[in-house]
Amino acid sequence: MLPLNEQKQLPQADSAKSSYFKVYESAKKEAEEAIAKEQIPPGYKKQVKDYFESLNPAR
């Protein structure tokens, strides 16, 4: 067995959730800005919004 200072530790679940939340928030903000600037065709706006809501880590 390796000494404690040489053992590899697995990432903490909270760290992974925190990273996912940051990525989600950033991507959602970019999508909202694209919709506001009308870079997303009007027929796809609801689909884009629904997609990001389905990825919401708070659900």
HELIX and SHEET records of a PDB file:
HELIX    1   1 LEU A    4  GLU A    6  5                                   3    
HELIX    2   2 ALA A   13  ALA A   36  1                                  24    
HELIX    3   3 PRO A   42  TYR A   44  5                                   3    
HELIX    4   4 LYS A   45  LEU A   55  1                                  11    
END                                                                             
